[in-house]
């Protein structure tokens, strides 16, 4: 068989697989093929470990990952979302870490002491180190494994919105990129559920240099940058704010 014939056969196989996936998964459609972003030096190149912290009463436990160079990551026990925090200098020294929508989540003193802020700890509580843990990185998901994940995401979105919601994703992506895409879809479903009212019927996820989100009528456009890991997708709060009209504009 010639090289050209072999390439043609492989191309037909990929197209057939993409078509089969679109039919097999309710709520999941495949967009026009986009090349997955090439791996670049991003947030997750440092081999240091992250750290788990807890408040004195053990009511709040979380992992803080500052192994990246431009953002810190936090995951609270019992919360599936990884929060991306940006540091700013605090009065008197130290740093304040804020979420995408400006909420203060952590304060770190010049000596390393940590205060955590949550909905139930609005005035903050001290947190102490418990153990070193692995850094927070997105799952690596084989493209075929996305079917069941998107089935569950679509059902969750339908229950919260009251109408079917279709998710459209790039037709070709690497396993690491697929992990970020699935996480972005899960955050979108959470954001839709938290919005007071929404007429979103379609969520379209594409690749780009930076994360972005924009609402156009009944379509929600989400841009992800897989090379940035968790920092490469919008948070559920940002999506909620865009859907409810609290935030305008495509980039957050």
N, C-alpha and C positions, 0 to 999 in steps of 0.2 A: 504493500500500500504506500502511495506517495505521501510526502510530508503534508502537501496541501489537502489531500483527501482525509488524512488523520485529523488535521486541524478543523476541517469542516465538520467531521463527525463529532468531535469534542464540543464544538460550538452548538450543534443541534442538541446534544445531551444536556448542556447547561440550560439552554432555553426551555427544554422539555421539563427539567427539574423545577425551574422557576414557575412555569405555568402550573405544574402539579401542586406546588406549595400554595399558590394563590387560591386554587380551588379547594384544597384540603382544609384550610384554616379559616373558619368563619371570622370575619372582622379583620383579616390580614390580607393586604394587597401589596404587590411589589411594584415599586416605582421603576422608571427607566433606569437601566443599569448605570451606576456611578462607581468610579474607581474608589476603593477604600483608601483613606489617607495613608501615606507611607509612614511607618514608625519614625518618630523624631525624638530628640532629647527633650523630655517634658518634665512632668512633676514627679515621676516615679522611678528615678534612676538612682536614688540614694538607698543603700542597702541597710541603713540603720533601722532599728525596730521602732514601732509605735509603743504607746504606753496606755495602760488601763488605769483609770482613776475612779474614786468613789467618794461620796459625801460621808461624814462620820456615822450617820445612821444607816448607811447602805441603801437608802431610798433611790439614789441616783448613781448610776454607774455608766461610764462612757469610755470610749477609746479615742485618744487624741493622737493624730498622726501628723507630725511636722517634718517628715522625711523629704517632702517636696520643697522646691525652691521658691514658689510663688504663692502658695496657699496652704492652709492647714485643713485637715479633714477631721470630722467628729462623727462618731456613731454612738447613739445612746442605746443602752440595753433595752430591748423591746421595741425599738424603732427601726424599721427596715431601711430608712433613708440615711445616706451618708451626707452630712452637711458640709458645704464648702465655705470656709471662713477666710476673710481677708484681715490682716493685722493693720492697726493704726496705732500711733504712739499715744500713750495715756498720760494724763496730767500727773506729774510727780515721778515719771519714769514707768517702765514696763510697757505692756502692749494690751490693747483691747482687740478682740477678734469678733468681727461682725459677719452676719449672714448676708446673702445677696440683697435682701430688702432692708438692710441697715440695722437689724436687731442685734443687740449685744448678747453674745452667748458665753464668752470667756473673758476673763481678765487675768493676765499673768504679770506678777510683780517683777521688779528687777532681780530679785533673789530666787525666782522660780516658783513662788507660791501661786496657786490657781484658785480662782473663784468662778463657779459655774452659775449661769442664769438660765432658768427655764420658765414655763408658764406658771408653775407652782412655786418657783423660787425666784420671784421677781426682784427681790433685794439681794439675791445671791447667797451662795453657801460655799464654804471652803471645801476643796477636794484634795485628797491625798493619793499618792501613787500606790497602786496595788501590784502591778506586774508589767514586764515588758511583753509585748505581743507582736504579731506580724503586722506589717503595714496594711492599710486599707486600699485594696485594689479591686477593680471591677472583675466580675466573673469572666472566664473564657468560655464561650458558648459556641459549639458547633452550629453552623447555619441550620442544619436539619432539626436540631433540638429547639429551635425557636418556636416551632409549631405549637407545642403544648403551652409554652410560656405565654405566647400571644393569645391562645385560646382563653387562658385564665384572665389575662389582662382585659380582653374584650368583654368577657362576662362581667367582670368587676365594673368596668366603665358603663356597661349597659344598665346594671342595677342602680348605679348612682345617678346616671343621667335620665334613665327612663326610656331611652331610645337606643337602637343599635349604633355603635361607634366603630368605624372602620379605621384600622391602622395601616398606613402605607409606608413601606420601608425600602431602602435600596435593595436591588436584586442581587447584588454581590458584595460581600464584605468578609473580612478576616474574622476568626473566632474572637480575638480581643475586641475588635470593633463591634461585633455582635453583642458582646456583654454590655457595652456602653449604650447601644441602641435599645436593648431590652430594659435597662435601668431607666433610660429616658422615657420609655413608654409607661413604665410603672409609675414614675413621677408624674407623668401626664394624667394617668388615671386618678392618682391621688389629688392632683390639682383640680381636676374636673369635679371630683366628689366634694371638695371643700368649697367650691364656688357656689354662691347663693342660688344662681340660676344660670343655665347655659344651654345654648342651642347647637353646641359643637356636635357634628355628626361624623367628622373625618379628621384624623390626626395624621399629618404627613411629616415623616422624619427624613432628613437628608443630611449629608456631610458638608462641613465647612471648616473654616479656619478657627472660628470661635463659636461658643454656644449662643443661640439666639432663639427667640420665640415671637410669633406674631399671629394675631387673630384676624382672619378675613372671612367675615360672615359666619358660615357654619363650618369653616375649615380652620384648624389650628396647625400652623407651620412651626416645626421644631427643628432647629439646626444643631447638630452635635459635632464635636471635634474629638474623636476617639483618642487621639494622641495625647490629650490632656487628662485622660482618665475621668474620674468623677467630676473634676472641674470643667470637663468638656460638655456638660449638659445642664440645662436649666433646672432649678430646684422646683419642687412641688409648690412652694409658696409663690415663686415667680410666675409659674403657670396659672395658679389660682388668681393672682393679681391681674394678669393680662386678660384672662377670660372674664373676670368680673369688672374690668374697666378701670381698675385702680392704677394700672401702669400702662402707658402708651408707648408704642415704638417697637421695632423688631428686635433690637439687641438689649440685653439686660446686663 
